[in-house]
Amino acid sequence: MEFAGARMPRQATDKKCVDDGGWLDRSYSAEFTMPREDVVARLQEAFPRVRHHVTECSGNSCAVAGCEWDTCFSNSREDSAPTGQAAIVQLEVRYEDRGSARVQLKAFNI
């Protein structure tokens, strides 16, 4: 989370983090489950430099890199880099049921 310039949201469970980087680049992926209620506000609080992509969503899903998610967040190259060392931070959220959301984080340098 520090590399992404963020902190783990409160009430996050089932946390997994993987160092996907190589000798030349740094890249991390993480997954966690959190309460679905107020998930957008909670993620914006925990990840202050990423933006929620409301306009890219159609219906209940968001198309990002060919995958469909219930809602998405990222910083853009035009924005300043997120706090932390990552150049790009992306969050993708899939609603698992009425009470929980599964969040996938990708943070990397270009």
C-alpha positions as CSV (number, residue, x, y, z in Angstrom):
1,M,0.0,0.0,0.0
2,E,2.9,2.4,0.7
3,F,4.2,1.9,-2.9
4,A,0.7,2.9,-4.1
5,G,0.6,5.9,-1.9
6,A,-2.4,4.6,0.0
7,R,-3.4,2.7,3.1
8,M,-5.5,-0.4,3.5
9,P,-9.1,0.5,3.9
10,R,-10.6,-0.1,7.3
11,Q,-12.6,-3.3,7.6
12,A,-10.6,-4.9,4.7
13,T,-10.3,-8.7,5.0
14,D,-8.8,-11.6,3.0
15,K,-5.8,-9.5,2.1
16,K,-3.3,-10.7,-0.5
17,C,-0.3,-8.8,-1.9
18,V,2.2,-9.9,-4.6
19,D,5.4,-8.3,-5.8
20,D,5.0,-8.7,-9.6
21,G,8.1,-6.6,-10.4
22,G,11.3,-7.6,-12.1
23,W,14.8,-6.4,-11.9
24,L,14.1,-3.3,-13.9
25,D,10.6,-2.3,-12.8
26,R,8.4,-2.3,-9.7
27,S,4.9,-3.7,-9.8
28,Y,2.6,-4.9,-7.0
29,S,-0.9,-6.4,-7.1
30,A,-3.2,-6.8,-4.2
31,E,-6.7,-8.1,-3.5
32,F,-8.9,-7.7,-0.5
33,T,-12.6,-7.9,0.5
34,M,-14.4,-5.0,2.1
35,P,-18.0,-4.1,3.0
36,R,-19.9,-3.0,-0.1
37,E,-21.6,-0.2,1.7
38,D,-20.0,3.1,0.9
39,V,-17.2,1.3,-1.1
40,V,-16.6,4.3,-3.4
41,A,-16.2,6.7,-0.5
42,R,-14.0,4.4,1.5
43,L,-11.7,3.7,-1.5
44,Q,-11.4,7.4,-2.3
45,E,-10.4,8.0,1.3
46,A,-7.8,5.3,1.4
47,F,-6.5,6.1,-2.1
48,P,-6.8,9.9,-2.3
49,R,-5.0,10.4,-5.7
50,V,-7.1,8.0,-7.8
51,R,-10.3,9.0,-9.5
52,H,-13.5,7.1,-9.7
53,H,-14.5,6.4,-13.3
54,V,-18.2,7.1,-13.3
55,T,-18.5,8.2,-16.9
56,E,-16.8,5.1,-18.3
57,C,-19.4,2.9,-16.7
58,S,-22.5,1.6,-18.5
59,G,-25.2,0.0,-16.5
60,N,-23.6,-1.8,-13.6
61,S,-20.2,-2.5,-15.1
62,C,-17.1,-0.7,-16.2
63,A,-14.9,-1.8,-19.1
64,V,-11.2,-1.5,-18.3
65,A,-8.6,-3.3,-20.4
66,G,-11.2,-5.7,-21.8
67,C,-12.5,-6.8,-18.4
68,E,-15.8,-5.8,-16.8
69,W,-16.0,-4.6,-13.3
70,D,-18.7,-3.1,-11.2
71,T,-16.7,0.1,-10.6
72,C,-13.1,1.3,-11.4
73,F,-10.6,3.9,-10.2
74,S,-7.2,5.0,-11.5
75,N,-4.9,8.0,-11.8
76,S,-4.2,9.2,-15.4
77,R,-0.9,10.1,-16.9
78,E,-2.2,13.7,-17.1
79,D,-2.7,13.8,-13.4
80,S,0.2,14.1,-11.0
81,A,1.6,10.8,-9.9
82,P,-0.1,9.3,-6.8
83,T,1.6,9.8,-3.5
84,G,4.0,7.0,-3.1
85,Q,6.4,5.6,-5.7
86,A,4.0,4.1,-8.2
87,A,3.4,6.0,-11.5
88,I,0.1,4.2,-12.1
89,V,-2.5,2.9,-9.6
90,Q,-5.6,1.1,-10.7
91,L,-8.4,-0.3,-8.6
92,E,-11.1,-2.6,-9.9
93,V,-14.1,-3.5,-7.8
94,R,-16.5,-6.5,-8.2
95,Y,-19.5,-6.8,-6.0
96,E,-19.6,-10.3,-4.6
97,D,-23.0,-10.2,-2.9
98,R,-25.2,-7.7,-1.2
99,G,-22.8,-7.1,1.6
100,S,-19.2,-7.4,0.2
101,A,-17.0,-6.1,-2.6
102,R,-13.7,-7.7,-3.9
103,V,-11.1,-5.1,-4.7
104,Q,-8.1,-5.7,-7.0
105,L,-5.2,-3.2,-6.9
106,K,-2.5,-2.8,-9.5
107,A,0.4,-0.4,-8.8
108,F,3.3,-0.1,-11.1
109,N,6.0,2.1,-12.7
110,I,6.2,2.5,-16.4
